[in-house]
Amino acid sequence: MSQYCFGIDVGGTTVKIGLFSSEGTVLEKWEIPTRKENDGSNIIPDVANAVLKKMEEKKIEKDAVIGVGIGVPGAVDDAGVVHRAVNLGWDVIDIHHELGNLLQMPVKAANDANVAALGEMWRGGGEGCLNMVLATIGTGVGGGIIVDGKMITGATGAGGEIGHIHLVDDEPDTCGCGNHGCLEQYASATGIVRIAKRKLAATQSDSSLRKDLENGTLSAKAVFDAVKAGDTVACEIAEEFGSYLGKGLAAIAGVVNPEVFVLGGGVSKAGEILCTYVSKYYQKYVFHASKEAQFKLAKLGNDAGIYGAAKLILD
Amino acid sequence: MSQYCFGIDVGGTTVKIGLFSSEGTVLEKWEIPTRKENDGSNIIPDVANAVLKKMEEKKIEKDAVIGVGIGVPGAVDDAGVVHRAVNLGWDVIDIHHELGNLLQMPVKAANDANVAALGEMWRGGGEGCLNMVLATIGTGVGGGIIVDGKMITGATGAGGEIGHIHLVDDEPDTCGCGNHGCLEQYASATGIVRIAKRKLAATQSDSSLRKDLENGTLSAKAVFDAVKAGDTVACEIAEEFGSYLGKGLAAIAGVVNPEVFVLGGGVSKAGEILCTYVSKYYQKYVFHASKEAQFKLAKLGNDAGIYGAAKLILD
């Protein structure tokens, strides 16, 4: 008899769902809206209905389903209890119990960033590695740490919250977390724009980015496009970004000594050039025993969460 | 029938050995010299003889011994192969095979710093916690990371090498590792003396440490003794030390989010005051989700290694 599982990634706007074979092939994937009204009380029933409907449609019996893995944007403890998922309106929700009751199947829940890291280890940029760090470089900097093939959750679910590692003592701007000088203030899409604005104000050099600044189109993408076109100021901005992220990832290597760093998030669309800038400074700052770590781009994009959630239940 | 195990800690001068009950009580502990001549080729046979002799003396049958755990000062992979233990004269040695052959018992080997962390988690400062970071503050800064009750070894055995996390960009002095600005350059016994010398040269203030500097007795212990006596300059030195170590441990929390930091090594003999200085700056730099982490002193001293080695084989 064929065996199946579901991998589910609950986001602030949509819930992504994947039906997987027990070998880990995605057979079908789709989305449903995330209904956040009434403290998000519809989300779990909506997920259960979506799963049950698909099973009916595909004529999949309950005993052919190994279980349901689910990633949510909040701290999740090992018992599957979410402690405040503000983007969903949730306070404290016992997912294993609530979703398990509705489905009468095994459920395994975890934090979405950690689940995405598990997905990238399994079928993405870290495939073949059991010790991996995913750095997600988007509006902010997130992360997920995989050691011996398992996610690091941490004591309060904050394992892999690498964006708030302190890097700079005299940063005047305040980070979203309230501190000053966090990695995220330099190594995110927002951080790159901040570095670019400072650099453009401090130099007289010509740069295509001045037009972007005037037009309000200055972005991380614009910076890396200009880097590829050979713009000198843009290259200096990329060097500075690389030095911060390289330094942050070198500190992480001093803790978990991974085989591979996988770079994901919107900024990773810049391509291999991102790895070049980051690994250059990583090599400068890292302890020699961790110099061999590789830098790779994430491969699964928005599907990392459903893959990781499936892996969570298959493990 | 009673069950036993051995916990062994191979150091550069002596090998510490503990005979444990299967419940984890140390029944007897003793030391043998570490014979480093001939590329350390006697060390493994000496260890085997010591174990067999003790079994004979105590009339312990082979099938009453669960196994032998052993910590060594070098990178050890999961198969028990040591890759260069320079302090022992070893190049590549398969401990599981060599010691296992001599004893005809299960053997489990790991890096000594990681094993010490396991010991402190099991019976020391981290007792009752499964997520712990041991920071060993001696001549250098070492460490061991425990996640869900297991050591983090890392891809090349450099998990927990926290002493070489980069902290300062413009440090002129070179660290033992060849880099500049490593945590160890500020947060070790040697680092405290370095900070003290700089501080004494930069200020005119009176301090009992000036006499120590003249007499060649300036040490981390002298600094913390002066702190306890209310010496203002010594307090400034301790603040600076605390800021570096607090910042380094906050970065580590951004990766593994531990329940507790255990401070060990020679400098930890300063007592609770050490935790006070370090946690003050940890709180300043750490991401809010990790603010609850506790700071405790190591309890097992030089016995951490034999306890951790016993736990290694009991797990």
Chai-1 contact restraints between the chains, C-beta under 6 A:
chainA,res_idxA,chainB,res_idxB,connection_type,confidence,min_distance_angstrom,max_distance_angstrom,comment,restraint_id
A,N131,B,A155,contact,1.0,0.0,6.0,A-B,restraint_1
A,V147,B,I152,contact,1.0,0.0,6.0,A-B,restraint_2
A,I152,B,V147,contact,1.0,0.0,6.0,A-B,restraint_3
A,I152,B,V256,contact,1.0,0.0,6.0,A-B,restraint_4
A,G154,B,N257,contact,1.0,0.0,6.0,A-B,restraint_5
A,A155,B,N131,contact,1.0,0.0,6.0,A-B,restraint_6
A,A155,B,N257,contact,1.0,0.0,6.0,A-B,restraint_7
A,A155,B,P258,contact,1.0,0.0,6.0,A-B,restraint_8
A,A155,B,E259,contact,1.0,0.0,6.0,A-B,restraint_9
A,T156,B,A289,contact,1.0,0.0,6.0,A-B,restraint_10
A,A158,B,N257,contact,1.0,0.0,6.0,A-B,restraint_11
A,A158,B,A289,contact,1.0,0.0,6.0,A-B,restraint_12
A,A158,B,S290,contact,1.0,0.0,6.0,A-B,restraint_13
A,G159,B,V256,contact,1.0,0.0,6.0,A-B,restraint_14
A,G159,B,N257,contact,1.0,0.0,6.0,A-B,restraint_15
A,E161,B,G254,contact,1.0,0.0,6.0,A-B,restraint_16
A,E161,B,F287,contact,1.0,0.0,6.0,A-B,restraint_17
A,I162,B,G254,contact,1.0,0.0,6.0,A-B,restraint_18
A,H164,B,G254,contact,1.0,0.0,6.0,A-B,restraint_19
A,H164,B,F287,contact,1.0,0.0,6.0,A-B,restraint_20
A,I165,B,A251,contact,1.0,0.0,6.0,A-B,restraint_21
A,I165,B,G254,contact,1.0,0.0,6.0,A-B,restraint_22
A,H166,B,K247,contact,1.0,0.0,6.0,A-B,restraint_23
A,H166,B,A250,contact,1.0,0.0,6.0,A-B,restraint_24
A,H166,B,Y285,contact,1.0,0.0,6.0,A-B,restraint_25
A,K247,B,H166,contact,1.0,0.0,6.0,A-B,restraint_26
A,A250,B,H166,contact,1.0,0.0,6.0,A-B,restraint_27
A,A251,B,I165,contact,1.0,0.0,6.0,A-B,restraint_28
A,A251,B,A251,contact,1.0,0.0,6.0,A-B,restraint_29
A,I252,B,V255,contact,1.0,0.0,6.0,A-B,restraint_30
A,G254,B,E161,contact,1.0,0.0,6.0,A-B,restraint_31
A,G254,B,I162,contact,1.0,0.0,6.0,A-B,restraint_32
A,G254,B,H164,contact,1.0,0.0,6.0,A-B,restraint_33
A,G254,B,I165,contact,1.0,0.0,6.0,A-B,restraint_34
A,V255,B,I252,contact,1.0,0.0,6.0,A-B,restraint_35
A,V255,B,V255,contact,1.0,0.0,6.0,A-B,restraint_36
A,V256,B,I152,contact,1.0,0.0,6.0,A-B,restraint_37
A,V256,B,G159,contact,1.0,0.0,6.0,A-B,restraint_38
A,N257,B,G154,contact,1.0,0.0,6.0,A-B,restraint_39
A,N257,B,A155,contact,1.0,0.0,6.0,A-B,restraint_40
A,N257,B,A158,contact,1.0,0.0,6.0,A-B,restraint_41
A,N257,B,G159,contact,1.0,0.0,6.0,A-B,restraint_42
A,P258,B,A155,contact,1.0,0.0,6.0,A-B,restraint_43
A,E259,B,A155,contact,1.0,0.0,6.0,A-B,restraint_44
A,Y285,B,H166,contact,1.0,0.0,6.0,A-B,restraint_45
A,F287,B,E161,contact,1.0,0.0,6.0,A-B,restraint_46
A,F287,B,H164,contact,1.0,0.0,6.0,A-B,restraint_47
A,A289,B,T156,contact,1.0,0.0,6.0,A-B,restraint_48
A,A289,B,A158,contact,1.0,0.0,6.0,A-B,restraint_49
A,S290,B,A158,contact,1.0,0.0,6.0,A-B,restraint_50
